Amino acid sequence: MTHYLEFEKPLAEIEGKAEELRALARANEEMDVEKEAAALDKKAGDMLKDLYKNLSPWRKCQVARHPDRPHCKDYIDALFTEYTPLAGDRNFADDHAVMGGLARFNDQPVVVIGQEKGHDTKSRIERNFGMARPEGYRKAIRLMDLADRFGLPVIALVDTPGAYPGKGAEERGQSEAIARSTEKCLQLKVPMISVIIGEGGSGGAVAFASANKVAMLEHSVYSVISPEGCASILWKDSEKMREAAEALRLTAQDLHKLGVIDQIIPEPLGGAQRDRDAAIAAVGKAIETMLAPMKKKKPETLLKDRRKKFLEMGSKGLAA
């Protein structure tokens, strides 16, 4: 069953009518409705193009959060082989919001980490909706240490509304764990690539996205706070999330102009959720393209390039 976003309601009506006609034809073989259904399909296709031609920042937030959008596990299953997960932080527990392990990408050994939101009620609760606790970040640090020791590139898939703000997480050192994960990203002597596949929320995303190359899917978002949270702080009204989304400059297009990210990965028309296989393939191709030139670089060069990237962040957009 297709899940439609609020701004896609008119599209849902047209596609629903086309499906109703075809359902009637299946029930009554004498009916010929293909011509009418095809006309509705064309109308729906034109409307889809118009809707996605120039999405507002708030609508991009809605697309980035779409429940049918491919998540970390989908990318790992499709793009990586011989995936061997690592569990636990050797201190407290295993955080299911963070998944990662050893794998092969195009037959090259790598370490892959990412946040997993889950796809139904049971898995979303198990994965804590992609909001990692301290043990999740410490698990990621273990994996990055392993990558550094054996000279393996690190590929991170970012999709989180932010780190979990619960009492237990704070008691176990949430901010310290995020800081150490960010620090570990910046200290790696191996290539690191991060791809924001949905939401990139606050420090919870930065802890996985302080990489040599950072890419974003076309309709993903990356910001210091959610639009609702920003609106609650600035205007004391979470309903002003549309204005907040505009002010935050959280779209891939804005962030590319500012030099925060290096590449925008195009999505299928209507978002990654409309053609999951094509979206996953596009991410795989982008990772391959970004990784190839870094494989030849010395550890010192990788460190220097990463440092330079973050010191210059934002200056590109300000100069313009």
PyMOL commands that set and color helices and strands:
alter all, ss='L'
color gray80, all
select helices_A, chain A and resi 6-27+34-53+57-64+72-79+121-126+128-130+134-150+167-171+174-187+202-209+227-234+238-248+252-258+272-274+276-294+299-311+315-319
alter helices_A, ss='H'
color red, helices_A
select strands_A, chain A and resi 80-85+98-105+108-115+154-160+192-201+213-217+221-223+263-265
alter strands_A, ss='S'
color yellow, strands_A
deselect
rebuild
show_as cartoon
